[in-house]
Amino acid sequence: MKRFSMPKKALVVSAVLGSVVGLTAAAAGAWGPDRRTFTVASPAPYVTFNSITDNPNYGDERTFYDVKDAKNTNHGGFVDRVKVQDGQELLLRTYVHNNAADNLNGKNFDGPGVAKNTKVRIHLPSAVADTLRSNSYISADNANPGTVHDTVDFYGDNAFKLEYVAGSAVEYTNAVPSGMKLNDSIVTTGAPIGYRQADGNVPGCFEYTAIVTIKVKVKMAPQPNVGVYKTVRETPAEGAPKPVMQKSITSTSGKSLDYVVSAKNLGNQNLTNVYLRDQLPKGVEYIPGSGKKTYGEFKSTPMTEDEMKAFFTGKKNVGTLLPGAEAFITFKAKVVDASKLACGVNNIKNIAVVDTDQTGEYNNNAVVIVNKECKEVPTYNCELFKIKQDVNRTVSVTDFKTTQANGATFKDVVIDWGDNSAKLVTNNAVGKTHQYAADGDYTITATARFTVNGQTKEVSGPQCVQKVSFKSGAPVTPVTTTPTVLPNTGAGDVIAIAALVAVAGTVAHRLVLARRF
């Protein structure tokens, strides 16, 4: 094996093996141990297994153990990790390649490149869990390292175990392309393999590659599992086609509805004391005498009013469900009169609940959507407008509020500062400022504008009008109200006000000088 040149015979068996077990590259797995690696162009000078990293049929040989569903007889499909199901049969594959150069085999397979006492051992976990790992080991007395290994991982929705299928161990080689049976000790102490027979002798080079397979069966541990289902449709007219039951429908007031509630045993053990109930919501009313049950010995049997009361307000015992069995309760209800519905979209949700001794509660729901149109008069108003008066004849808006409902939307506000200046139009009045050119009394008016049915409507009012007054040499205050108690303006207040005016005058003087120079 100084260079890769697979003989014609090897090419033929490669095709056979590909059709039987699929020669595809495996994904990287938890292989081991770390060891010296080789290539097709530079094979090993001694016996070592699965250490070539550029195998044209397999890729990196260190990931030599993989799995697929045994029903899949197509080429390929092997993986290092597989999700399992109850009763599934899996095919586990081990790829075996002695990487020693072919010139070390000897004329009669008596050279140092022939592996002696070669075995394959498959470790199958005995645990019961929802994630399991299996290991494959290849060993020989004169190999370096003596044993190499790789893994396959299994996982499921519930706990499971793996059982070896007795008599399923088979080895495929160029000498025996139809396969030769291996000892069942492959899953305990290991089974001898070989090129022409299972004598432990495996020569080096691709021509002597072997494929070893076994089968295992998946058995799920007993698992309680239950499903609850809820669907609805409008009751069809007599003789009319029956609509499909759905999770959500749109209906109108006064319509009759068909409801189905069911519980199904999704596990692999019996479920006892299976209870069903339906929380009938506001918006629909049960039609007396329409309830029916289908489970056990009952086949679309009418339910009594007491049974229906238990179904709606407590819980109805439908008995025991075997694995795969299902219980149904059907009934009719009517969408209430429009006068009992809220304006707009009404989402009428029925919640069905199942409870068993083994599982606890699960729920599901069906929704009926009823749209009630209400012609209500749009309302809109200017509610609040507040102004803060400051020095230098400035004012700022500190608060502005409106209300709108039933289709009316706020558009903007027009502020008239009361001094014949340009009006301010804004949709965010708070923080807006204005400076007056001269002392005087001013009335500031806020006019809120709304969009109503596509038209612009304007609203103001006393609550959205403010007055301010500016007089030189004296403090100024808004004249919106007249206080019943005069404020205390003692000597300290007068001094503070005088100082403020002086500071303002100084600032103004500096601004004038700045403009001049």
C-alpha positions as CSV (number, residue, x, y, z in Angstrom):
1,M,0.0,0.0,0.0
2,K,2.7,2.4,-1.0
3,R,0.1,4.2,-3.1
4,F,-3.7,3.9,-3.4
5,S,-4.6,1.5,-6.2
6,M,-7.6,-0.6,-5.3
7,P,-7.7,-3.8,-7.4
8,K,-10.7,-4.5,-9.6
9,K,-12.0,-7.1,-7.2
10,A,-11.9,-4.6,-4.4
11,L,-13.8,-2.1,-6.5
12,V,-16.6,-4.7,-7.1
13,V,-17.0,-5.5,-3.4
14,S,-16.9,-1.8,-2.6
15,A,-20.0,-1.4,-4.8
16,V,-21.6,-4.4,-3.1
17,L,-20.9,-3.1,0.4
18,G,-22.1,0.3,-0.7
19,S,-25.5,-1.1,-1.6
20,V,-25.7,-3.3,1.5
21,V,-24.5,-1.0,4.3
22,G,-23.5,2.3,2.5
23,L,-19.9,3.6,2.4
24,T,-20.4,7.2,3.4
25,A,-18.2,9.5,5.3
26,A,-19.2,9.7,9.0
27,A,-19.4,12.8,11.0
28,A,-16.8,13.5,13.7
29,G,-17.6,11.6,16.8
30,A,-16.1,10.7,20.2
31,W,-13.3,8.5,18.8
32,G,-10.1,7.4,20.5
33,P,-7.4,7.1,21.5
34,D,-5.3,10.0,20.1
35,R,-2.9,8.3,17.7
36,R,-0.5,8.8,14.8
37,T,-2.4,9.3,11.6
38,F,-1.6,8.4,8.0
39,T,-2.7,9.1,4.4
40,V,-3.4,7.0,1.3
41,A,-0.1,8.2,-0.1
42,S,1.8,7.4,3.1
43,P,0.3,4.3,4.8
44,A,1.5,2.9,8.2
45,P,4.7,1.0,8.6
46,Y,3.1,-1.2,11.2
47,V,-0.3,-2.7,12.1
48,T,-2.7,0.1,13.2
49,F,-6.5,0.4,12.6
50,N,-8.5,3.2,11.2
51,S,-5.9,6.0,11.3
52,I,-6.0,7.2,7.6
53,T,-7.5,10.6,7.4
54,D,-8.1,10.9,3.6
55,N,-9.9,7.6,2.8
56,P,-11.6,8.2,-0.6
57,N,-14.5,6.0,0.4
58,Y,-14.9,7.0,4.0
59,G,-12.9,10.2,4.8
60,D,-11.4,10.3,8.3
61,E,-11.4,6.6,9.4
62,R,-11.2,7.5,13.1
63,T,-15.0,8.0,13.0
64,F,-15.6,4.4,12.0
65,Y,-18.9,3.6,13.9
66,D,-22.3,4.8,12.8
67,V,-26.0,3.9,12.5
68,K,-29.1,4.1,10.4
69,D,-32.7,2.6,10.4
70,A,-32.4,-1.0,9.3
71,K,-35.4,-0.5,6.9
72,N,-33.3,1.9,4.9
73,T,-31.5,-0.3,2.4
74,N,-30.5,2.5,0.2
75,H,-26.9,3.6,-0.2
76,G,-25.7,5.8,2.7
77,G,-27.8,7.3,5.3
78,F,-25.5,6.5,8.2
79,V,-25.1,9.0,11.1
80,D,-23.3,9.3,14.4
81,R,-26.5,10.4,16.3
82,V,-30.0,9.2,15.8
83,K,-33.5,9.8,17.3
84,V,-35.2,6.6,18.1
85,Q,-38.8,5.4,18.2
86,D,-40.4,2.5,20.0
87,G,-40.0,-0.8,18.1
88,Q,-37.5,0.6,15.6
89,E,-34.7,-1.7,14.4
90,L,-31.4,-0.1,13.8
91,L,-28.3,-1.2,11.8
92,L,-25.0,-0.4,13.5
93,R,-21.9,-0.4,11.3
94,T,-18.2,-0.7,12.1
95,Y,-15.6,0.0,9.4
96,V,-12.4,-2.0,9.8
97,H,-9.2,-1.1,8.0
98,N,-5.7,-2.3,8.8
99,N,-3.6,0.7,7.6
100,A,-0.3,-1.3,7.3
101,A,1.3,-1.1,3.8
102,D,0.5,-4.0,1.6
103,N,4.2,-4.9,1.2
104,L,4.2,-5.9,4.8
105,N,1.6,-8.7,4.4
106,G,4.0,-11.4,3.1
107,K,3.4,-13.9,0.3
108,N,1.2,-16.1,2.4
109,F,-0.1,-13.4,4.8
110,D,2.7,-14.3,7.2
111,G,4.3,-10.9,7.2
112,P,4.4,-8.3,10.1
113,G,1.6,-6.2,8.5
114,V,-1.1,-8.8,9.1
115,A,-3.2,-8.1,12.3
116,K,-3.4,-11.1,14.6
117,N,-6.4,-12.1,16.8
118,T,-8.4,-9.2,15.5
119,K,-11.7,-8.6,17.2
120,V,-14.7,-6.3,17.1
121,R,-16.6,-5.6,20.3
122,I,-19.8,-3.6,20.5
123,H,-20.8,-2.2,23.8
124,L,-24.5,-1.7,24.1
125,P,-25.6,0.2,27.2
126,S,-27.9,-1.6,29.6
127,A,-29.4,1.5,31.1
128,V,-32.9,2.9,30.4
129,A,-32.8,6.6,29.6
130,D,-33.8,9.1,27.0
131,T,-30.1,9.4,25.8
132,L,-27.8,6.5,25.4
133,R,-24.3,5.9,23.9
134,S,-22.8,2.8,22.3
135,N,-19.1,2.1,21.7
136,S,-17.4,0.0,19.0
137,Y,-13.9,-1.4,19.7
138,I,-11.4,-2.8,17.2
139,S,-8.4,-4.7,18.7
140,A,-5.5,-6.9,17.6
141,D,-2.6,-8.5,19.5
142,N,0.0,-6.7,17.4
143,A,-1.8,-3.4,16.7
144,N,-0.5,0.0,17.8
145,P,-2.5,1.1,19.6
146,G,-3.9,-2.2,20.7
147,T,-7.5,-1.0,20.6
148,V,-9.3,1.9,18.9
149,H,-12.9,3.0,19.5
150,D,-15.7,5.2,18.3
151,T,-19.2,6.0,19.5
152,V,-22.8,6.3,18.3
153,D,-25.4,8.3,20.3
154,F,-29.2,7.6,20.5
155,Y,-31.9,9.8,21.9
156,G,-35.7,9.8,22.2
157,D,-38.7,11.7,23.5
158,N,-38.9,9.2,26.4
159,A,-36.7,6.7,28.2
160,F,-35.8,3.6,26.2
161,K,-33.4,0.7,26.1
162,L,-31.5,-1.1,23.3
163,E,-31.7,-4.8,22.7
164,Y,-29.3,-6.8,20.5
165,V,-30.9,-8.9,17.8
166,A,-29.4,-12.3,18.3
167,G,-27.7,-13.7,15.2
168,S,-27.5,-10.3,13.5
169,A,-23.7,-9.9,13.5
170,V,-22.3,-10.1,10.0
171,E,-18.9,-9.3,8.4
172,Y,-18.5,-8.3,4.7
173,T,-15.1,-8.5,2.9
174,N,-13.8,-8.8,-0.7
175,A,-13.3,-12.5,0.0
176,V,-16.8,-13.0,1.4
177,P,-19.0,-10.2,-0.2
178,S,-22.2,-12.0,0.7
179,G,-21.2,-11.8,4.4
180,M,-20.2,-14.2,7.0
181,K,-21.9,-14.7,10.4
182,L,-20.0,-13.6,13.5
183,N,-20.4,-14.9,17.0
184,D,-22.9,-13.2,19.3
185,S,-20.0,-12.6,21.7
186,I,-19.5,-9.4,19.6
187,V,-21.7,-7.6,22.2
188,T,-19.9,-9.1,25.2
189,T,-16.3,-10.1,25.0
190,G,-15.9,-9.4,21.3
191,A,-16.0,-11.6,18.2
192,P,-13.1,-12.6,16.0
193,I,-13.1,-11.3,12.4
194,G,-10.9,-12.0,9.4
195,Y,-10.5,-11.6,5.7
196,R,-11.5,-15.1,4.4
197,Q,-12.9,-16.4,7.6
198,A,-13.4,-15.2,11.2
199,D,-9.9,-16.4,12.3
200,G,-8.5,-13.1,13.6
201,N,-6.2,-12.5,10.6
202,V,-6.6,-9.1,8.8
203,P,-4.0,-8.2,6.2
204,G,-3.1,-4.5,5.6
205,C,-4.4,-2.3,2.7
206,F,-7.8,-1.3,1.3
207,E,-8.3,-4.7,-0.4
208,Y,-8.7,-6.3,3.0
209,T,-11.1,-3.8,4.4
210,A,-14.1,-5.2,6.4
211,I,-17.5,-4.0,7.3
212,V,-19.1,-5.4,10.4
213,T,-22.8,-4.8,11.2
214,I,-25.2,-5.7,14.0
215,K,-28.9,-4.9,14.6
216,V,-30.5,-3.6,17.7
217,K,-34.1,-3.0,18.6
218,V,-35.5,0.0,20.5
219,K,-37.9,-0.5,23.3
220,M,-39.4,2.4,25.0
221,A,-39.9,2.3,28.8
222,P,-43.5,2.4,29.9
223,Q,-44.5,6.1,29.6
224,P,-47.8,7.6,30.4
225,N,-48.8,10.3,27.9
226,V,-52.1,11.8,27.0
227,G,-53.3,14.3,24.4
228,V,-56.4,16.6,24.6
229,Y,-58.0,18.1,21.5
230,K,-60.6,20.8,20.9
231,T,-62.2,21.8,17.6
232,V,-65.3,23.7,16.4
233,R,-67.3,24.5,13.3
234,E,-70.6,26.2,12.4
235,T,-73.4,23.6,12.4
236,P,-74.2,22.8,8.7
237,A,-77.7,22.9,7.4
238,E,-79.4,19.5,7.1
239,G,-78.2,17.8,3.9
240,A,-75.4,20.3,3.3
241,P,-71.7,19.3,3.2
242,K,-70.1,19.2,6.6
243,P,-67.3,21.7,7.1
244,V,-64.0,20.4,8.6
245,M,-63.6,20.9,12.3
246,Q,-61.1,23.6,13.1
247,K,-59.1,25.2,15.9
248,S,-60.5,28.7,15.1
249,I,-63.5,29.9,13.0
250,T,-65.3,33.2,12.4
251,S,-69.0,33.3,13.2
252,T,-71.9,35.7,14.0
253,S,-74.4,36.0,16.8
254,G,-77.2,33.5,16.8
255,K,-75.2,30.8,14.9
256,S,-75.2,27.2,16.1
257,L,-71.8,25.6,16.6
258,D,-70.5,22.0,16.8
259,Y,-67.8,21.3,19.4
260,V,-65.6,18.2,19.7
261,V,-63.5,17.5,22.8
262,S,-61.3,14.4,22.8
263,A,-58.6,12.7,24.9
264,K,-56.2,10.2,23.4
265,N,-53.7,7.8,25.1
266,L,-50.4,8.7,23.4
267,G,-48.3,6.5,25.7
268,N,-47.6,2.8,26.1
269,Q,-49.4,2.1,29.3
270,N,-53.0,2.2,30.4
271,L,-54.4,5.5,31.6
272,T,-57.0,5.3,34.5
273,N,-59.6,7.7,35.7
274,V,-59.5,9.8,32.6
275,Y,-61.4,13.0,33.2
276,L,-62.6,15.6,30.6
277,R,-64.1,19.0,31.1
278,D,-64.8,22.0,29.0
279,Q,-64.8,25.6,30.4
280,L,-67.8,27.0,28.4
281,P,-67.0,30.8,28.1
282,K,-69.2,33.8,27.9
283,G,-70.4,34.4,24.4
284,V,-71.8,30.9,23.8
285,E,-74.6,29.0,25.4
286,Y,-75.0,25.2,25.5
287,I,-77.9,23.8,23.5
288,P,-79.7,21.4,25.9
289,G,-79.9,17.7,24.7
290,S,-77.0,18.0,22.2
291,G,-74.3,16.3,24.2
292,K,-73.0,12.9,23.1
293,K,-70.2,10.6,24.2
294,T,-68.1,8.0,22.3
295,Y,-65.7,5.9,24.2
296,G,-65.6,2.3,25.5
297,E,-69.0,0.7,25.0
298,F,-70.6,4.1,24.1
299,K,-71.0,4.9,20.4
300,S,-72.4,8.5,20.0
301,T,-74.6,7.9,23.0
302,P,-76.6,10.9,24.3
303,M,-75.3,12.4,27.6
304,T,-77.6,13.3,30.5
305,E,-78.0,16.8,31.7
306,D,-76.2,15.8,34.9
307,E,-73.3,14.5,32.8
308,M,-73.1,17.7,30.8
309,K,-73.2,19.8,34.0
310,A,-70.2,17.7,35.3
311,F,-68.5,18.2,32.0
312,F,-68.9,22.0,32.0
313,T,-68.5,22.8,35.7
314,G,-66.5,19.9,37.2
315,K,-65.1,16.9,35.3
316,K,-66.5,14.0,33.4
317,N,-64.9,10.5,34.0
318,V,-64.6,8.6,30.7
319,G,-62.9,5.6,32.4
320,T,-59.7,3.9,31.3
321,L,-57.9,4.5,28.0
322,L,-55.7,1.7,26.6
323,P,-52.6,2.8,24.6
324,G,-53.9,4.4,21.3
325,A,-57.5,4.6,22.5
326,E,-59.5,7.9,22.3
327,A,-62.6,9.2,24.0
328,F,-64.9,11.8,22.4
329,I,-67.5,14.2,23.8
330,T,-69.5,16.3,21.3
331,F,-72.1,19.0,21.9
332,K,-73.7,22.0,20.2
333,A,-73.7,25.6,21.5
334,K,-75.1,28.9,20.1
335,V,-73.4,32.3,19.8
336,V,-75.3,34.7,22.1
337,D,-77.3,37.7,21.0
338,A,-75.3,40.7,19.8
339,S,-76.6,42.7,22.8
340,K,-74.5,40.4,25.1
341,L,-71.3,40.9,23.1
342,A,-68.8,43.7,23.5
343,C,-68.1,46.1,20.6
344,G,-65.4,45.1,18.3
345,V,-63.7,41.7,18.0
346,N,-64.9,39.0,20.5
347,N,-62.5,36.0,20.9
348,I,-64.7,33.3,22.4
349,K,-62.2,30.7,23.7
350,N,-63.3,27.3,25.0
351,I,-60.6,25.5,27.0
352,A,-60.8,21.7,27.2
353,V,-58.9,19.9,30.0
354,V,-57.9,16.3,30.4
355,D,-56.7,14.8,33.7
356,T,-55.6,11.2,34.5
357,D,-54.2,9.3,37.4
358,Q,-50.9,8.9,35.6
359,T,-50.3,12.3,33.8
360,G,-51.9,15.2,35.6
361,E,-53.7,18.0,33.7
362,Y,-53.3,19.1,30.0
363,N,-55.4,21.6,28.1
364,N,-56.3,22.7,24.6
365,N,-58.7,25.3,23.2
366,A,-60.8,26.3,20.2
367,V,-61.7,29.9,19.3
368,V,-64.8,31.4,17.8
369,I,-64.3,35.0,16.5
370,V,-67.4,37.2,16.4
371,N,-67.1,40.8,15.3
372,K,-69.7,43.3,16.6
373,E,-69.9,46.6,14.9
374,C,-71.0,49.5,17.2
375,K,-71.9,52.9,15.8
376,E,-70.7,55.1,18.7
377,V,-70.3,58.9,18.4
378,P,-66.6,60.0,18.3
379,T,-65.6,62.2,21.2
380,Y,-62.7,64.7,21.4
381,N,-61.8,67.6,23.6
382,C,-59.0,70.0,24.6
383,E,-58.6,69.2,28.3
384,L,-55.6,71.1,29.7
385,F,-53.3,73.9,28.7
386,K,-50.7,75.3,31.1
387,I,-48.2,78.2,30.5
388,K,-45.1,79.2,32.6
389,Q,-44.2,82.9,32.5
390,D,-40.5,83.8,32.7
391,V,-38.1,86.8,32.5
392,N,-37.5,88.7,29.3
393,R,-41.2,88.5,28.4
394,T,-41.0,84.8,27.6
395,V,-43.5,82.0,28.1
396,S,-43.3,78.2,27.7
397,V,-45.9,75.5,27.5
398,T,-45.6,73.2,30.5
399,D,-48.6,70.9,29.9
400,F,-51.1,70.1,27.2
401,K,-53.7,67.3,27.2
402,T,-56.5,66.1,25.0
403,T,-59.0,63.2,25.0
404,Q,-60.3,61.3,22.0
405,A,-62.3,58.1,21.6
406,N,-64.5,56.1,19.2
407,G,-62.5,56.8,16.1
408,A,-61.4,60.3,16.8
409,T,-57.6,60.8,16.7
410,F,-55.5,63.8,17.8
411,K,-53.9,65.6,14.8
412,D,-52.1,68.8,16.2
413,V,-52.6,72.0,18.2
414,V,-52.7,75.6,17.0
415,I,-51.3,78.1,19.6
416,D,-52.3,81.8,19.2
417,W,-49.9,83.8,21.4
418,G,-52.3,86.8,21.4
419,D,-49.8,89.3,20.0
420,N,-50.6,89.1,16.3
421,S,-47.5,87.0,15.7
422,A,-47.5,83.8,13.6
423,K,-49.5,81.0,15.2
424,L,-47.6,77.9,16.2
425,V,-48.8,74.5,14.8
426,T,-47.4,71.4,16.5
427,N,-48.3,67.9,17.5
428,N,-46.1,68.2,20.6
429,A,-46.8,71.5,22.4
430,V,-45.0,70.8,25.7
431,G,-41.7,72.8,25.9
432,K,-42.6,75.2,23.1
433,T,-41.6,78.9,24.0
434,H,-42.5,82.4,22.8
435,Q,-41.1,85.9,23.5
436,Y,-43.2,89.0,23.4
437,A,-41.8,92.2,21.9
438,A,-43.4,94.6,24.4
439,D,-45.0,94.7,27.8
440,G,-48.7,94.2,28.0
441,D,-51.6,91.8,28.7
442,Y,-51.9,88.8,26.4
443,T,-54.4,86.0,26.0
444,I,-52.9,82.7,24.8
445,T,-55.3,80.2,23.1
446,A,-54.7,76.6,22.3
447,T,-57.0,75.1,19.6
448,A,-56.7,71.3,19.4
449,R,-57.4,69.7,16.1
450,F,-58.6,66.1,15.5
451,T,-59.2,63.8,12.6
452,V,-62.8,62.5,12.8
453,N,-64.3,60.4,9.9
454,G,-61.7,61.8,7.6
455,Q,-62.4,65.4,8.5
456,T,-60.5,67.9,10.7
457,K,-62.3,69.1,13.8
458,E,-61.1,72.0,16.0
459,V,-61.8,72.4,19.8
460,S,-60.7,74.9,22.4
461,G,-62.4,76.2,25.6
462,P,-61.7,78.0,28.9
463,Q,-59.4,75.1,30.0
464,C,-57.2,75.7,27.0
465,V,-56.9,79.5,27.4
466,Q,-54.2,81.3,29.5
467,K,-53.5,85.0,30.2
468,V,-50.1,86.6,31.0
469,S,-49.1,90.1,31.8
470,F,-45.7,91.8,31.5
471,K,-44.9,95.2,33.2
472,S,-41.5,96.7,33.3
473,G,-39.8,97.2,36.7
474,A,-42.2,95.0,38.6
475,P,-42.8,91.2,39.0
476,V,-45.5,89.8,36.8
477,T,-47.8,86.9,37.4
478,P,-50.4,85.1,35.3
479,V,-53.9,86.5,35.8
480,T,-55.8,83.2,35.3
481,T,-57.3,83.3,38.8
482,T,-57.6,85.7,41.7
483,P,-56.2,84.2,44.9
484,T,-58.4,84.4,48.0
485,V,-55.3,84.9,50.2
486,L,-52.7,87.5,49.3
487,P,-49.1,86.1,49.2
488,N,-46.6,87.2,51.8
489,T,-44.1,89.7,50.1
490,G,-41.8,90.6,53.0
491,A,-38.5,92.5,52.8
492,G,-36.6,89.4,51.8
493,D,-38.9,88.9,48.8
494,V,-38.5,92.5,47.7
495,I,-34.7,92.3,48.0
496,A,-34.7,89.1,46.0
497,I,-36.9,90.5,43.2
498,A,-34.8,93.7,43.0
499,A,-31.6,91.6,42.7
500,L,-33.1,89.5,40.0
501,V,-34.1,92.6,38.0
502,A,-30.6,94.0,38.4
503,V,-29.0,90.8,37.1
504,A,-31.4,90.7,34.2
505,G,-30.5,94.3,33.4
506,T,-26.8,93.6,33.5
507,V,-27.2,90.6,31.2
508,A,-29.2,92.7,28.7
509,H,-26.6,95.4,28.8
510,R,-23.8,92.9,28.1
511,L,-25.8,91.5,25.1
512,V,-26.1,95.0,23.7
513,L,-22.4,95.6,24.0
514,A,-21.6,92.3,22.4
515,R,-23.7,93.1,19.4
516,R,-22.0,96.5,19.0
517,F,-18.4,95.1,19.2
